[in-house]
Amino acid sequence: MNTITPQIAVRATYMRGGTSKGVFFTPDDLPEAARQPGAACDALMLRVTGSPDPYAKQIDGMGGATSSTSKVVIVGPSTREDCDVDYLFGAVAIESPVVDWSGNCGNLTSAVGPFAIARGLVQAPADGIATVRIWQANIQKKIVAHVPMQGGQVQETGDFELDGVTFPAAEIKLEFLEPGADEGGEGGAMFPTGRQVDVIDVPGVGAVEATLINAGNPTIFIDAATLGLTGAELQRGFNDDTALLARCEAIRAHATVAMGLARSAEEATAKRPHTPKLAFVAAPRGYTASSGKPVREADMDLCARILSMGKLHHAMTGTGAVAIAVAAAIPGTLVSRLLGQGRHDEVRFGHPSGTLKVGAEASESAGTWTVTKAVMSRSARRLMDGQVYVPGDWQR
């Protein structure tokens, strides 16, 4: 006779942040064995989201069967004096048993401050703007969130519109401080090869010109023409083209090795699907967004698209936006070249769901570029607060 193991209840909050959704926890919410990244934590997060799922639907979990909605977050009191909370992000693969803790989610970053305030991790004013200092533990970076407050509660509704999100909400301003990687950190300097543009030999694809940059998340920029694309592509069609997706992953995997983030292309694909991200950029051109809204050439400075977990993103990752801002601010990158060289402290780019404006502050000294911060606005909202249930044998 089989022993039936009852389910366990785990305190959780389901939140939208920017154009992503994820399940949020504090360390105290989790079973003791799962409070730090490792096999037990991965097993729990996989069961929470409903992965791995060979049907690719995550029907038996909280995941939404896309790279934007299969995410988990752990937020707790900070171990650092200069921050209020530590934020750990996990990208959960849908069809394979992998939780990638290698990078940040810039979109869900916008929900970290509101979550921390609502769960009593941060003291906030009754009205006005609460400043939440976040330590992003995945990439070892500081982020400052400016969260609107009203009547002692986080203001979640408002009139700020974000392309890729159907309904307006309250604006949350984010400052990503010193987003370029530090010497000695993972991937080394902001430009891990020491060059603004590299040429990478990719078997089956050929020589690929790319900007390899550590900003927000490790990111690979290529020209859309390298893939025979215009830069105005949408998910429909793109994500059904298995040959195109395979070429994109080949470029990403070999660039990952060039950035010093994997020993082989095979390792990059199997163990590091979340970062670095592959993005492609092109000169401005008009198109119709996925919502049906026209996006005019005059509305943007360039077209940009990014892949996340092997698929074209429906809008733009938050960290991808940071990387675009940083690459635009530094002469010599592929992004800067498209913009007409020189420094560009602010840029508006077109993505599959519309447009987004981002900015970065950069300076150069003795041939070395430093970026003090990148800035963008997002919104966030609690969708559900309560308990998520998982079978008691989740560690099996």
GUGUFI-782335 format. One line per 8 residues: number of its first residue (from 1); their letters; for each residue x, y, z of N, C-alpha, C, CB. Coordinates in steps of 0.02 Angstrom, whole numbers. Atoms other than C-alpha are relative to their C-alpha. Glycine has a CB too. Example, Ala and Ser with C-alpha at 12.3 -4.5 7.8 and 13.67 -1.06 7.14 Angstrom:
1> AS> 45/-59/0/615/-225/390/45/60/0/-50/1/62  -42/-59/-3/684/-53/357/-39/55/37/20/23/-71 $
REM end
This chain:
1> MNTITPQI> 42/-60/0/0/0/0/44/62/0/-48/0/61  -39/-62/4/69/171/-50/-19/47/56/-11/34/-67  12/-51/-51/88/303/84/-18/66/-33/63/8/46  22/-64/27/-7/462/43/29/57/42/-78/4/-3  -30/-57/-35/88/620/87/-44/61/-9/72/13/-26  43/-60/7/-24/770/124/41/60/-25/-33/17/67  -32/-62/23/13/940/50/21/43/60/-47/39/-47  -19/-50/-50/101/1077/146/-17/69/-28/76/-5/18 $
9> AVRATYMR> 17/-69/19/51/1261/143/61/45/12/-61/26/40  -57/-46/-4/186/1392/109/-25/70/-12/56/-20/-51  21/-70/8/153/1577/136/32/28/-63/20/43/63  -26/-27/62/173/1669/-30/-43/59/-23/2/-55/-55  35/-55/33/125/1824/-127/14/-4/-74/22/70/29  -6/2/73/92/1821/-314/-3/72/-24/-55/-45/-33  -5/-71/19/146/1986/-392/17/8/-74/51/34/42  -25/-25/64/160/2073/-558/51/54/14/-58/27/-44 $
17> GGTSKGVF> -50/-53/-2/315/2176/-578/20/16/-71/62/-19/43  -13/-16/70/336/2270/-742/-40/-45/-45/75/-6/-16  34/45/47/295/2148/-882/10/-73/19/24/13/-70  -10/69/-24/330/1993/-776/-46/-14/60/73/-11/19  35/22/-61/243/1893/-639/42/-53/34/-71/-27/-17  -37/51/-37/317/1787/-501/-29/-12/68/72/21/6  21/19/-68/290/1702/-334/53/25/48/-11/-78/6  -46/-32/-48/368/1800/-190/-4/-33/68/-15/75/6 $
25> FTPDDLPE> -5/29/-67/427/1730/-23/49/41/41/22/-74/-3  -55/-19/-45/523/1787/129/34/-66/19/-26/40/63  -32/63/-22/652/1661/194/-40/-36/53/70/15/26  38/32/-54/543/1631/347/-63/-35/-25/-20/52/51  59/34/28/398/1579/234/16/-73/-19/-25/37/-61  -20/63/31/497/1431/168/18/-53/51/58/11/-47  -27/53/-42/533/1261/243/75/12/11/-11/-70/-32  -69/-17/-18/701/1274/331/51/-24/-51/16/-29/67 $
33> AARQPGAA> -48/28/47/790/1164/204/4/40/-65/-17/-71/-16  5/-34/64/737/1279/61/13/75/5/-68/-12/-31  -8/-72/-10/787/1449/130/61/30/-35/4/16/73  -58/-22/38/950/1459/31/2/-38/-65/65/-10/41  -6/36/63/986/1415/-151/37/-66/9/36/43/-52  -28/67/-6/1028/1232/-169/-51/-50/-25/21/-15/72  43/52/27/948/1066/-213/-70/3/30/30/-68/14  66/-1/-32/807/1081/-85/-40/60/-23/8/1/76 $
41> CDALMLRV> 35/-61/23/763/1260/-134/-23/-9/-72/46/62/6  19/11/69/765/1213/-318/-60/-47/-5/60/-28/-40  54/48/2/652/1064/-286/-67/32/19/14/-59/47  62/-33/-21/525/1172/-195/-25/48/-54/11/38/66  20/-49/50/525/1310/-326/-25/-33/-64/59/46/-16  25/37/58/505/1184/-466/-72/-24/13/46/-60/-16  67/26/-16/353/1109/-377/-51/58/5/1/-40/66  44/-58/-5/280/1282/-339/-24/22/-69/35/58/36 $
49> TGSPDPYA> 17/-26/66/286/1333/-522/-30/-52/-47/61/30/-32  27/53/42/239/1163/-595/49/-24/-52/-61/25/-33  -52/23/46/405/1118/-678/37/-60/31/50/57/-16  0/-2/73/472/1018/-762/-66/-29/-28/60/-39/-29  63/20/29/320/998/-874/10/-16/-74/-54/55/9  -10/17/71/340/902/-1039/-55/27/-45/3/-76/-8  54/-31/39/174/979/-1094/12/75/-10/-67/-12/34  -18/-71/5/253/1152/-1071/-57/48/18/24/16/-71 $
57> KQIDGMGG> 57/-42/-20/96/1221/-987/2/19/74/-65/-36/-15  -3/-11/-73/140/1217/-799/-70/0/31/35/67/15  69/5/-24/-41/1166/-767/-2/-14/76/-38/-54/-38  1/21/-70/4/1091/-597/43/45/44/23/-73/6  -39/-46/-41/85/1247/-525/-18/72/-16/74/-11/-11  14/-72/7/89/1437/-518/33/32/-60/22/35/62  -32/-28/59/198/1461/-671/-49/13/-55/55/-46/-24  45/-19/55/121/1542/-824/22/-25/-67/-7/73/-2 $
65> ATSSTSKV> -21/32/63/212/1438/-956/35/47/-49/-59/-32/-33  -42/-43/41/317/1583/-1021/59/21/43/-39/62/-26  -59/-23/-38/487/1651/-973/-16/59/44/57/18/-48  18/-59/-39/400/1807/-907/-41/-16/61/-38/48/-43  46/17/-54/287/1712/-789/20/-63/38/-69/-9/-28  -25/58/-37/391/1565/-726/59/23/42/21/-58/-49  -51/-34/-39/486/1658/-592/-15/-4/75/7/73/-22  8/1/-73/517/1653/-404/48/51/30/14/-71/28 $
73> VIVGPSTR> -39/-52/-34/585/1782/-283/1/-13/75/-29/71/-15  -7/4/-73/651/1774/-105/27/67/24/47/-60/21  -20/-65/-26/661/1939/-10/2/-3/76/-49/56/-24  -7/0/-73/726/1956/167/39/61/24/34/-63/24  -39/-55/-27/810/2081/284/71/-3/-27/0/-2/78  -67/0/30/976/2137/213/54/-16/51/13/67/-32  -60/13/-40/1142/2076/279/49/57/-5/33/-65/-23  -44/-57/12/1217/2242/224/-27/62/35/9/13/-75 $
81> EDCDVDYL> 22/-61/-35/1212/2406/321/-27/52/-48/58/30/38  21/-52/47/1185/2508/162/-62/-20/-40/56/16/-48  60/22/35/1031/2410/105/-54/-21/50/16/-58/-48  57/18/-43/859/2371/175/-19/-74/-7/-60/43/-16  19/70/12/824/2202/94/49/-32/-49/-72/-4/-27  -36/40/49/915/2064/2/-52/-33/-45/46/-54/35  48/24/50/829/2008/-158/35/-54/-42/-27/58/-46  -26/56/38/862/1838/-237/-52/-22/-51/19/-59/47 $
89> FGAVAIES> 47/15/54/784/1794/-405/18/-66/-33/2/57/-53  -9/64/35/759/1624/-487/-43/-4/-62/-16/-57/46  37/12/62/711/1595/-668/-10/-76/-7/39/29/-63  16/71/0/622/1427/-676/-14/-24/-71/-61/-15/46  12/29/66/636/1326/-835/-67/-36/0/57/-49/-19  67/28/4/470/1260/-897/2/-75/-12/-40/34/-56  0/70/20/513/1092/-975/57/-40/31/3/-5/-74  -57/36/-30/675/1049/-883/6/18/74/66/17/-38 $
97> PVVDWSGN> -4/-12/-73/716/1036/-696/56/47/19/9/-66/36  -53/-49/-10/821/1194/-690/-29/64/30/38/15/-65  13/-67/-26/810/1349/-580/65/38/-7/-26/-1/75  -61/-38/14/936/1477/-642/2/62/45/3/21/-76  -9/-55/-47/995/1595/-504/56/47/-21/14/-27/70  -60/-36/21/1130/1677/-611/-11/74/-12/27/-31/-62  11/-70/18/1046/1843/-650/-58/31/36/-10/6/-74  55/-38/-30/920/1974/-601/-59/2/-48/23/71/18 $
105> CGNLTSAV> 58/-18/41/744/2008/-663/-15/74/14/-63/-45/16  11/-72/-10/732/2196/-688/-73/17/7/29/38/-57  71/-14/-7/544/2190/-708/-25/-15/70/-40/-41/-51  22/17/-67/513/2099/-544/34/41/53/12/-74/13  -32/-46/-47/635/2218/-461/-50/53/24/61/34/-32  48/-52/-18/492/2344/-464/-49/-24/53/-38/24/-62  47/27/-50/388/2228/-353/34/-13/67/-31/-64/-25  -35/17/-61/524/2200/-223/-14/51/55/76/-4/-13 $
113> GPFAIARG> 14/-51/-50/499/2367/-134/-70/-5/28/10/69/-30  68/8/-25/309/2352/-124/-10/-63/42/-49/-1/-58  6/62/-38/323/2172/-64/33/8/68/33/-58/-38  -36/-9/-63/452/2219/69/-39/44/49/69/30/-13  40/-45/-42/341/2360/134/-62/-37/26/-20/63/-39  61/35/-20/183/2254/135/13/-55/51/-34/-29/-61  -16/54/-46/270/2114/229/37/24/62/41/-53/-35  -30/-28/-61/343/2232/360/75/-5/4/-29/-34/58 $
121> LVQAPADG> -73/4/1/524/2212/307/32/69/-2/24/-40/-59  -25/-68/8/542/2400/277/-51/48/30/13/17/-74  43/-53/-25/472/2550/370/-9/52/-55/31/33/64  15/-47/53/386/2672/253/-44/56/27/-34/-34/-59  45/-54/-22/302/2842/272/-72/-15/-19/22/67/-32  70/12/14/113/2845/275/-19/27/-69/-44/31/53  14/-32/64/110/2960/124/65/24/-31/-51/59/7  -60/-24/34/235/3015/-6/36/-57/-35/47/35/50 $
129> IATVRIWQ> -41/49/35/378/2912/-75/45/-37/50/43/34/-55  -44/41/-41/463/2768/15/61/-20/-41/-37/-64/27  -62/20/34/645/2738/-32/22/-67/28/55/54/9  -20/67/-20/690/2554/-27/66/-18/-33/-55/-53/-18  -66/17/25/873/2507/-44/6/-76/-5/57/30/46  3/72/14/885/2335/-123/70/-26/-17/-50/-15/-57  -61/34/21/1036/2221/-129/-20/-60/-44/43/-25/63  16/53/47/1019/2112/-284/54/-54/8/-4/27/-74 $
137> ANIQKKIV> -49/50/-20/1104/1955/-220/27/-41/-58/-29/-46/52  -24/39/57/1116/1866/-389/60/33/-33/-56/-9/-51  -53/-35/37/1224/1999/-470/41/47/44/-31/40/-57  -39/-40/-47/1290/2085/-313/-1/75/-17/72/-25/2  8/-70/18/1220/2256/-357/-53/33/43/-17/8/-74  48/-38/-39/1125/2393/-267/-50/34/-47/36/52/45  54/-32/38/958/2455/-333/-42/40/49/-43/-53/-38  43/-41/-43/852/2595/-261/-68/7/-33/32/71/13 $
145> AHVPMQGG> 69/-5/24/663/2588/-281/-35/56/36/-37/-67/10  39/-55/-28/552/2739/-255/-73/-18/-6/16/69/-37  67/30/-1/382/2672/-203/-51/50/28/0/-64/43  51/-47/-25/228/2785/-188/-42/-30/55/-45/23/-58  41/21/-57/131/2775/-24/-61/45/7/42/1/66  61/-39/-10/-45/2829/17/-40/-32/57/-43/4/-65  40/25/-56/-139/2812/182/31/-59/36/-67/-19/-25  -34/54/-35/-8/2697/256/8/-64/-40/-36/-15/62 $
153> QVQETGDF> -5/59/43/-16/2575/109/39/17/-63/-71/-26/-18  -32/-10/66/84/2552/-50/-55/19/-49/37/-65/-24  47/-21/52/-5/2645/-189/11/-45/-61/9/75/-18  -8/48/55/-35/2511/-320/-38/19/-62/-21/-68/22  38/-22/58/-164/2592/-433/22/71/-19/-76/-3/14  -20/-66/23/-131/2746/-538/-10/6/-75/73/15/19  11/-12/72/-121/2815/-714/64/-8/-41/-27/70/-10  -62/12/37/57/2763/-763/-11/-59/-47/60/-12/48 $
161> ELDGVTFP> 10/52/49/49/2662/-923/68/-28/-23/-39/27/-61  -61/35/20/181/2533/-969/-17/-47/-57/32/-38/60  15/43/57/179/2454/-1141/19/-72/17/38/24/-63  -9/70/-18/160/2267/-1118/-43/-19/60/72/-15/15  45/11/-56/43/2287/-968/-68/32/-18/29/31/67  65/-23/25/-143/2303/-1005/-27/60/38/-49/-56/5  33/-51/-40/-198/2414/-860/52/48/31/-42/-32/55  -46/-48/-32/-119/2573/-788/7/-15/75/-24/72/-10 $
169> AAEIKLEF> -12/10/-71/-47/2574/-612/43/58/25/35/-69/14  -42/-53/-28/62/2680/-498/72/-9/-25/-2/-2/78  -69/1/25/236/2726/-561/49/-13/57/17/66/-35  -55/14/-45/387/2654/-471/65/14/-37/-3/-75/27  -62/-18/33/553/2733/-515/57/-43/30/16/76/9  -55/43/-20/707/2621/-510/66/30/-21/-8/-70/-31  -68/-21/15/890/2669/-501/46/-61/9/22/60/46  -48/55/-2/1014/2531/-544/69/31/7/-5/-46/-65 $
177> LEPGADEG> -62/-35/-14/1175/2592/-463/60/-41/-24/6/14/76  -61/31/26/1342/2554/-547/-16/-67/-33/52/-10/57  23/63/28/1260/2424/-659/52/-40/-38/-56/14/-46  -54/37/32/1422/2379/-749/34/-45/50/50/47/-32  -32/47/-46/1510/2227/-676/66/27/25/10/-68/-34  -64/-21/-30/1658/2257/-561/55/-48/-20/-6/3/76  -57/44/10/1831/2190/-591/0/-53/54/67/40/0  -1/55/-49/1843/2020/-508/-68/-31/11/27/25/66 $
185> GEGGAMFP> 66/29/-6/1655/1994/-514/-12/-50/-55/-53/54/-1  15/50/51/1570/1863/-620/1/34/-68/-68/-34/13  -4/-29/66/1615/1898/-800/50/57/-4/-67/24/-22  -51/-52/2/1745/2028/-749/-29/69/-8/49/-12/-55  17/-70/7/1730/2207/-808/-65/10/-41/57/37/-34  60/-15/38/1586/2294/-897/5/-32/-69/-10/75/-6  -13/34/63/1662/2233/-1060/50/-56/14/27/50/-56  -43/54/-24/1732/2062/-1013/59/-16/-45/-40/-62/10 $
193> TGRQVDVI> -56/12/45/1841/2049/-1168/46/62/-7/-25/-20/-69  -38/-62/7/1903/2229/-1151/-15/38/-63/73/-15/2  17/-32/63/1822/2276/-1316/-75/16/-3/19/-45/-60  71/-17/8/1659/2365/-1360/-34/-43/-53/-6/74/-19  27/44/52/1637/2252/-1512/47/-59/-9/-10/38/-67  -39/61/13/1695/2072/-1536/-28/-35/-61/-2/-47/61  23/44/53/1684/1950/-1680/7/-72/25/41/11/-67  2/67/-28/1633/1776/-1623/-15/-50/-56/-54/-6/56 $
201> DVPGVGAV> 11/53/49/1648/1621/-1732/-50/-50/29/68/-34/-19  53/44/-24/1487/1522/-1710/-11/-55/-52/-66/40/13  10/55/48/1483/1349/-1793/-72/-2/-26/18/-66/33  65/3/31/1340/1338/-1915/-31/67/-14/-46/-38/42  26/-68/10/1312/1526/-1911/52/43/-36/-19/31/67  -54/-39/29/1481/1604/-1954/27/51/49/-25/35/-62  -29/-53/-41/1571/1759/-1891/-54/49/19/58/36/-37  54/-43/-25/1454/1862/-1782/30/59/38/-48/-39/46 $
209> EATLINAG> -22/-60/-35/1490/2042/-1731/-46/12/59/2/61/-48  42/-6/-60/1431/2072/-1553/32/47/51/-11/-69/32  -22/-37/-60/1442/2188/-1404/-17/-44/60/-34/71/6  8/41/-60/1468/2085/-1246/8/46/60/53/-59/3  0/-50/-53/1422/2188/-1094/-31/-27/64/-37/63/-23  29/15/-65/1391/2163/-909/-33/63/26/55/-26/50  38/-58/-24/1255/2286/-863/-72/-22/11/3/61/-50  66/27/-17/1093/2241/-773/6/-75/6/-52/19/-54 $
217> NPTIFIDA> -20/70/5/1126/2062/-827/52/-4/-55/-62/-47/-16  -43/9/58/1263/1998/-942/-43/-4/-63/44/-65/8  42/-7/60/1197/2040/-1115/44/-2/-63/-41/65/2  -33/5/65/1247/2004/-1295/-42/39/-50/9/-75/-23  36/-39/52/1198/2133/-1427/28/-19/-68/7/76/13  -20/10/69/1200/2089/-1611/-46/43/-44/-4/-75/-20  42/-35/48/1133/2177/-1765/-54/-48/-25/43/28/-60  55/43/24/963/2111/-1820/16/-31/-67/-65/40/-4 $
225> ATLGLTGA> -16/25/67/1032/2091/-1997/43/-63/3/36/53/-40  -40/61/-8/1151/1957/-1931/-44/-62/-5/37/1/67  48/56/2/998/1844/-1915/-48/6/-59/-38/-4/65  45/-11/55/916/1910/-2073/-66/30/22/-13/-64/-35  61/-29/-28/791/2007/-1968/-1/76/-8/-5/-18/74  8/-72/6/725/2185/-1969/4/37/67/-65/16/-33  4/-31/-66/715/2216/-1781/-71/18/20/42/61/2  70/-16/-15/525/2237/-1790/-40/-63/11/-31/41/-57 $
233> ELQRGFND> 35/64/-8/483/2054/-1758/-42/-3/64/51/-57/-1  43/15/-58/346/1995/-1638/8/-73/17/-74/19/-14  -5/70/-22/331/1832/-1542/-31/-48/-51/-34/-9/67  33/44/47/208/1759/-1666/44/-10/-62/-69/28/-20  -44/14/56/308/1674/-1801/71/-12/22/-2/56/-50  -69/6/-23/475/1702/-1718/9/-61/43/21/63/38  -7/54/-48/448/1579/-1576/-23/-68/-28/-38/15/62  17/62/33/380/1449/-1697/54/-23/-49/-66/7/-38 $
241> DTALLARC> -53/15/47/538/1453/-1803/57/-34/38/26/65/-35  -50/37/-40/643/1315/-1724/71/9/-26/-18/-74/1  -67/-11/28/789/1342/-1843/28/68/22/-1/-5/-77  -22/-66/-22/797/1527/-1800/17/0/74/-55/52/-14  -15/4/-72/787/1491/-1613/65/-37/13/-58/-34/37  -62/38/-8/928/1365/-1632/60/43/-17/-1/-63/-44  -56/-46/17/1039/1495/-1719/10/50/56/-14/36/-67  -5/-48/-55/1000/1619/-1581/35/-31/61/-70/26/20 $
249> EAIRAHAT> -30/33/-57/1046/1493/-1446/74/-16/-13/-38/-64/18  -70/13/16/1207/1447/-1536/42/63/10/7/-25/-73  -36/-63/-10/1259/1630/-1539/6/15/74/-37/58/-37  0/-15/-72/1209/1653/-1357/49/-45/37/-70/-9/30  -42/47/-36/1300/1497/-1300/74/13/-12/-17/-71/-20  -71/-12/14/1464/1535/-1388/22/68/27/13/-3/-76  -17/-65/-30/1458/1717/-1330/7/-7/76/-54/52/-17  -6/12/-71/1432/1653/-1153/70/-24/17/-52/-52/23 $
257> VAMGLARS> -68/23/-10/1598/1562/-1168/49/57/-8/17/-57/-49  -44/-57/11/1681/1718/-1238/-1/49/58/-20/37/-65  6/-44/-58/1618/1814/-1086/29/-31/64/-73/19/11  -29/34/-58/1698/1687/-970/-52/-26/49/46/46/36  55/21/-45/1530/1630/-900/-17/-74/-5/-61/41/-15  8/72/6/1537/1449/-958/62/-28/-34/-65/-18/-41  -60/32/29/1673/1326/-1007/-13/-24/-70/23/-57/44  18/24/67/1580/1266/-1160/-69/24/-19/4/-77/-3 $
265> AEEATAKR> 66/-19/23/1431/1308/-1267/-53/-48/27/-3/2/-77  46/50/-26/1349/1147/-1208/-18/16/73/29/-70/-6  12/-18/-70/1368/1200/-1026/-45/62/4/66/13/37  41/-60/0/1294/1371/-1065/-73/-15/-12/25/50/-52  69/17/16/1138/1293/-1140/-33/-41/55/-2/-39/-65  30/46/-49/1113/1159/-1008/-7/30/70/42/-62/5  -2/-22/-69/1157/1251/-848/-13/75/10/65/-17/30  6/-72/-8/1139/1436/-884/-47/29/-53/70/34/-5 $
273> PHTPKLAF> 47/-24/52/982/1469/-988/-23/72/9/-59/-45/-1  27/-67/-14/936/1634/-903/46/56/-22/-16/6/73  -49/-51/19/1095/1734/-931/61/-33/-29/19/44/61  17/-67/25/1175/1806/-1029/-59/-2/-49/60/31/-34  56/-6/47/1030/1868/-1134/27/20/-69/-52/52/26  -17/-20/68/1040/1885/-1323/-52/52/-22/1/-61/-48  44/-53/25/968/2047/-1393/23/20/-70/0/62/47  -19/-26/66/962/2111/-1571/-32/67/-11/-20/-50/-56 $
281> VAAPRGYT> 20/-70/8/947/2292/-1624/3/20/-73/44/47/43  3/-24/69/909/2387/-1782/-21/73/-1/-50/-43/-42  22/-69/9/874/2561/-1849/-76/4/9/21/28/-69  72/-8/-10/701/2632/-1812/-40/-18/-62/-16/71/21  47/12/54/557/2570/-1917/-69/-12/31/21/-62/-44  67/7/-27/370/2572/-1893/-25/-71/-4/-47/46/-37  31/66/0/270/2416/-1851/-63/2/43/50/-54/27  59/7/-42/112/2358/-1765/17/-43/60/-60/-30/-40 $
289> ASSGKPVR> -16/37/-61/136/2305/-1584/-46/-60/8/-4/46/61  39/60/-11/69/2140/-1520/-72/15/23/34/-45/51  67/-20/-22/-81/2233/-1447/-42/27/-58/4/53/54  34/-30/57/-125/2301/-1620/12/75/-5/-73/-12/5  -14/-72/1/-64/2476/-1577/56/15/-49/19/24/71  -55/-19/45/39/2562/-1713/58/32/38/-26/47/-54  -61/-30/-28/218/2605/-1664/36/34/-58/46/-54/37  -28/-38/56/288/2742/-1774/76/3/4/-29/70/-1 $
297> EADMDLCA> -72/-8/3/468/2758/-1830/22/62/40/25/6/-73  -17/-62/-35/466/2934/-1757/-6/-7/75/-45/57/-24  9/9/-72/421/2863/-1585/61/-30/34/-59/-45/12  -56/36/-30/591/2781/-1559/66/22/-30/-9/-75/-10  -68/-12/24/779/2796/-1577/29/-63/-32/45/23/57  -21/63/30/803/2612/-1620/-51/-54/16/70/-22/25  40/59/-15/715/2443/-1625/43/-49/40/-27/-33/-66  -37/48/-41/766/2314/-1495/-45/-59/18/28/33/64 $
305> RILSMGKL> 35/61/-19/714/2135/-1461/48/-41/43/-24/-40/-63  -42/41/-44/777/2013/-1329/-30/-68/9/11/34/68  23/68/-14/766/1827/-1301/10/-15/73/38/-52/-44  -4/20/-70/732/1755/-1130/-19/-74/6/-47/44/44  10/72/-8/747/1570/-1086/-17/-33/-67/-57/-14/51  6/32/65/759/1527/-1271/-56/24/-44/-7/-70/10  56/-25/39/608/1626/-1332/3/76/-4/-67/-23/30  4/-72/5/578/1802/-1395/-46/27/54/-25/21/-71 $
313> HHAMTGTG> 40/-31/-54/516/1910/-1250/-57/40/-30/45/44/44  59/-35/26/344/1987/-1270/6/76/5/-61/-23/37  -11/-72/-4/409/2159/-1223/76/12/4/-36/32/63  -72/-6/-11/583/2195/-1150/14/-15/73/26/72/-19  -19/13/-69/666/2126/-995/24/65/32/54/-55/5  -24/-60/-34/704/2258/-864/75/7/-3/-23/1/72  -73/-2/3/887/2211/-861/24/12/-71/30/-64/28  -17/-15/70/888/2215/-1051/-4/75/-13/-46/-38/-47 $
321> AVAIAVAA> 7/-72/7/827/2394/-1042/59/36/32/-66/24/33  -59/-28/-32/969/2433/-920/60/-7/-46/13/-33/68  -56/12/45/1094/2355/-1040/-2/45/-61/1/-74/-22  7/-46/57/1025/2457/-1185/21/70/20/-73/0/-26  -17/-67/-23/1039/2617/-1083/76/8/8/-34/15/67  -72/-3/-12/1219/2578/-1034/38/-2/-67/24/-57/45  -34/6/65/1271/2524/-1210/-10/63/-43/-26/-61/-37  13/-63/37/1191/2682/-1283/44/56/26/-73/20/6 $
329> AIPGTLVS> -38/-55/-30/1290/2791/-1163/75/-5/-12/-13/2/75  -71/11/10/1459/2719/-1213/16/-5/-74/23/-64/37  -18/1/72/1532/2759/-1386/35/-65/-18/44/60/-18  -35/59/25/1589/2612/-1490/-38/-64/3/62/-8/37  40/61/-2/1456/2483/-1446/-44/-4/-62/-42/-2/65  46/7/56/1338/2413/-1576/-62/45/9/-21/-73/-9  59/-42/-14/1195/2506/-1492/17/73/-14/-24/-8/74  -20/-69/12/1289/2671/-1493/10/14/-75/65/15/38 $
337> RLLGQGRH> -12/-8/72/1339/2644/-1675/-66/10/-37/37/-61/-27  65/-8/32/1156/2626/-1725/-29/70/14/-49/-53/25  26/-66/-20/1118/2789/-1634/41/57/-28/-2/5/75  -40/-52/30/1253/2882/-1728/63/15/39/-39/62/-7  -60/-7/-40/1402/2853/-1613/-9/53/55/60/18/-44  4/-49/-54/1442/2970/-1468/-38/-26/60/-33/63/-25  35/17/-62/1358/2970/-1298/-74/14/-8/28/39/59  72/-10/2/1171/2951/-1279/-25/-15/71/-35/-47/-53 $
345> DEVRFGHP> 19/7/-71/1114/2982/-1100/-72/-25/8/8/65/35  70/22/-3/933/2940/-1142/-18/-30/-67/-48/58/19  19/32/63/858/2824/-1272/-70/-28/7/50/-55/-20  66/32/2/683/2770/-1320/3/-53/-55/-58/52/-14  -4/54/49/674/2602/-1406/-68/-34/-9/52/-52/21  61/37/14/536/2502/-1487/10/-73/16/-20/9/-73  -1/71/-16/497/2326/-1424/-66/-31/-22/12/-12/77  60/30/28/361/2200/-1470/-66/28/26/1/-72/12 $
353> SGTLKVGA> 63/-25/-29/232/2281/-1354/-7/76/-5/-4/-21/72  4/-73/4/272/2465/-1387/69/32/5/-45/27/54  -64/-35/-9/410/2583/-1331/16/8/74/-2/68/-35  -23/-12/-69/512/2617/-1174/58/48/-1/20/-67/34  -54/-48/-7/624/2760/-1121/43/-18/60/-27/73/7  -47/15/-54/780/2726/-1017/58/49/-5/26/-74/-4  -57/-45/0/933/2825/-968/57/-27/42/-20/69/24  -59/20/-39/1108/2803/-899/48/58/4/34/-63/-32 $
361> EASESAGT> -51/-51/-11/1243/2915/-828/68/-33/-6/-9/35/69  -65/31/13/1415/2872/-897/55/53/-3/-1/-41/-65  -58/-44/5/1588/2949/-886/61/-41/-19/12/38/67  -59/34/23/1758/2907/-958/62/32/31/5/2/-77  -63/-24/-29/1929/2921/-875/56/-47/-21/-5/5/78  -59/38/22/2094/2864/-950/-20/-61/-42/41/-23/61  21/53/45/2003/2760/-1080/-47/-51/30/59/-35/-25  45/47/-33/1892/2671/-954/-67/33/14/31/-27/66 $
369> WTVTKAVM> 67/-27/-11/1705/2697/-949/-30/-25/64/-45/-17/-58  35/17/-62/1606/2700/-787/-72/24/-6/36/31/62  71/-19/-1/1417/2702/-773/-23/3/73/-44/-50/-41  20/-8/-70/1354/2772/-608/-69/-27/14/4/73/20  67/28/-10/1172/2725/-632/-39/-1/-65/-38/39/53  49/3/54/1036/2676/-753/-69/9/32/4/-67/-40  65/-19/-29/858/2738/-727/-57/-20/-46/-2/76/15  60/12/39/688/2678/-783/-60/-4/48/6/-65/-42 $
377> SRSARRLM> 62/5/-39/507/2672/-724/-37/-63/-17/-44/62/-12  41/60/7/398/2520/-698/-60/8/47/42/-64/18  55/2/-48/241/2476/-600/-5/-71/27/-68/23/-33  7/66/-31/194/2331/-487/-67/-4/37/59/-15/49  64/8/-34/40/2258/-406/-5/-70/30/-59/12/-49  15/65/-29/-6/2119/-286/-60/-30/-36/-15/6/76  55/36/32/-115/1990/-373/-34/-47/49/25/-38/-60  28/46/-49/-138/1869/-229/48/-6/59/-13/-70/-31 $
385> DGQVYVPG> -41/11/-60/-77/1847/-51/-33/-55/41/8/65/42  29/55/-39/-99/1688/49/48/-58/6/-64/-23/-31  -41/60/-5/-31/1512/38/1/-37/-67/-26/-46/56  -6/44/58/34/1406/-104/10/-70/27/59/23/-48  -3/70/-24/14/1218/-83/45/-42/-45/-71/-30/4  -42/47/36/142/1089/-132/-4/-68/35/74/24/-3  1/66/-31/142/900/-103/56/-7/51/5/-55/-54  -49/6/-54/232/852/56/63/-37/-19/-32/-35/56 $
393> DWQR> -60/35/22/354/744/-42/38/40/-52/-20/-68/-29  -32/-43/50/420/895/-141/75/-10/-6/-14/72/16  -72/11/3/600/847/-98/19/-65/-34/29/1/69  -14/66/30/584/676/-180/35/7/-67/-64/-40/-8 $
REM end
